[in-house]
Amino acid sequence: MTIELAIYDMDRTITYRPTWTPFLIYVACRRQMWRLLFLPLVVFAMLSYVMRLISRGRLKEISHALLLGSHVDPEDIKPLAESFAEKTIRDNIRPGAVAAIKADHKAGRRLVMATASYRLYAGLIAKKLGFDDVIATDSSIRHDGHLVARIEGENNYGPAKLRMILSWMTEADLDRDDCHIRFYSDHVSDAPVFRWVDLPFAINPCRRLEILAKKEGWPCLDWKHN
């Protein structure tokens, strides 16, 4: 029997806007507002990433350390992550994404979110949207249970996303040959996953993905309004 999977990217696919930096600012404003003084350093780190001086994962770790702290008790963050997830559901979800998720659920597909965002809050957003599984970037955990500003494993972005999906499938005892997989994303960085799945959809694609999708014959969908 064929197993139907529907894999969704999150930022700018399900959501209108990115979520990582807004999450950090949201938490800092409610927990330690003085950390907003570090925002210029976050901007500097972003510029360093654009100039390819640091990796995207390292940018996340630096931003985490500056706006959340080098280590933090997850119990302090949990209610803020919950309220941020509620806020995201309320005002940062594309209507077309909601419709697609409902349609895939009704069709009996296993709903999987595969996002570069941190599980810390992306898992809560996924749960509220009805996803069955989440493949996300994980924070390292110190011996005392505190989250530290270091990614555990890989940043779930670019080629790493396909590796992490494959790892998840192994853990879930899913054989690729037994699955029919559809995939939704907005960004060309997910090209390895687009080429690997059975049915890829480019959602409100960035320019580079739009060009690639037209070349490959992948459908482009508008989820902004419907």
N, C-alpha and C positions, 0 to 999 in steps of 0.2 A: 504494500500500500504506500502510495506517495505521501510524504509529509510536506505540507504547505507552510512555508515560512514567509513572513513579511518583515523585512528589516528596514528600520527607519533611522536616518541621521536625525539629530535634534536641532542644533543651532542653525537658524535661517532656513531650515527645512520644515520642521514642525513649528518653530518659533519665527516671528518676524525679525527679531534682533538677537545678537549673541547674548549669552547669559553669564559667562565666567567673571569678567570684570564687574558687571552690575551686581553679581552676587557678593563679590568681595567688598564693594562699596556699601552695599545694603547691610552687610554684617558689621562692618567697621562703624557705620553711622549709629548703630544700635548697641554696639558693645564697647568700642574704644574709639570714640570719634577723633581723638588726637592722631590716630593712624592716618587720617586723611592728609596730614602734612607730608606723608610719603608719596602722595600721588605723582609729584614731579619725577620721583625716582622710578615709579612704575612706567611713566611715559618714556623716560630715558631707556628703560629696559625694552620697551616696545620698539623704539627706534633701533636699538641694538639688534633686535630680532629681524627687523626689516632690512638692516644692513648685513644680515647673516653672520653677525658676530657671536650670537648665541642661538641655541635651538628653541623651537617652540615649547618643548617641555621645560627647558631651563627658564624660559620667560614665565611660565606658569608657577614654577617653584619660587622664583624671586617675588612675583606678585603676591603669592600666598604668604611668604615670610613678612613682607612689608605691611600688608593690609589685614591679615589674620593673626600673624605672629609665627615665630619659628616653631612653636609647639602650642597646642590648644586642646583642652578637654572637649571631646566630642559632645558631651552632655551640655556644654555651654553653647555649642553651635546648633544642636539638633532643633530646638524650637525656632531658631532664626531660619534654618534651612527649610523647615516646614512652612513658615509664613512666606518665605521667598517663593517656594513652589506654588503656594496658593495664589500669590500675586502674578506669577508667570501664567498660570492657567487662566487667570481673570483677564489679563490685558496683553499677553504676548504670544498667543497661539493663533496660527493661521486657520481660518474656517475650513479651508480645503483639507487640511491635515486631519481635523476632527472627523470630517466626512469619510476620508480614506480609512482612518483607523476603525471607524464603525463598520465600514463595508468589509474590510479584511477580517474583522472579528466575526461578522455575520457569516462570512464565507468559510469560517472554521480554520483560518490561518493562525499559526502561532506568531504572536506579535513580539518582535524583538527590537529594542532600541540599542543602536550602536553609536555611541557619541564620544567625542573627545572631551566633553565636559566631565567634571568630577562626579563620581557616584554619590558623593556626599549630599548633593541636592538633586542631581539628575535622576537618581533612583526614585525620589519622591515624586518628581514630575511624571515620570513614566508610570508609576503606580496609579496616580490620579487620572491618567489618560487611559488606563486599562491594559497596559503592556504586561506580557507574561514574563519577559526576561530583559535584563539590562546588561550590556557590555559597555563599560565606561572606564575612564581613567581613575585609578585608585590612589589614595593617599597612603603613605607609609605610616605605620603605627609603632610608637615607641614602646619600650618594655613596660611603662606604666599606663599604657592605653591611650596616651595622648597622640593626636594626629600631628605629624611633623611636615614641614614644608619640603617634602621630597616625594616624588612620584614612585609608587610601588610598581615595578615592572615597566611597561611601556606607556607612553602617552598615546592614547587611542586615536591616532591621526595619520593620514596618508597610508603608506604601505603597512604600517603597524595595525591599522584597523582590520585589514584582511587577516593578518596573522592572529589577531585577538578573536575574530569571529571563528576562525578555524579551531583555535584552542577551545573556545566555548563549545563548539559542536562536538569536539572530542569528549569534553567533560559531560555534555548532555547525552552522550551515546547516540549521536546523529551521524549517519553516513551520508556524505555529499550525494552519492548516487541514488539515495532513497528520497532526496528532497527536491522540491521545486521551489526556487527562491526568487522573490521579487525584492527590489531595493529602491529606496527613495532617498535622494540627496540633492543638495543645491550646489555642491562644490567639486571642482575638478580634482582636488586632492584625493577624492574617493574613486578615482579612475580604476585602481586595481580591483575594487569591489564591483564596480559597474561591469567590468569585463568578465568577472567570475560568475555573476549571478545569471539566472535564466531570463529575468524580465526586469531591466533597469528603467527607472523613471527619473528624469532630471526635473527637479522642482524649482521653479523660479530661478533658473540657473545663472551663475556668474557667467561673464562673457566667455571665458575659456571653456567652461563646461558646455555652454550653448553651442560653440563651434564644434567641440568634440562630439556632442550628441547628434548634431546634424550629419556629421561625417559617418558616425557609426549607426545611424538610424534609430537612436533611442528616443522615445517619446519625451517631449517637454510639456510639463503641466503647470498651470497657474493656480496656486493655492491661496492667493491673496484674498479672494473674495468668495470663493465657493468650494 
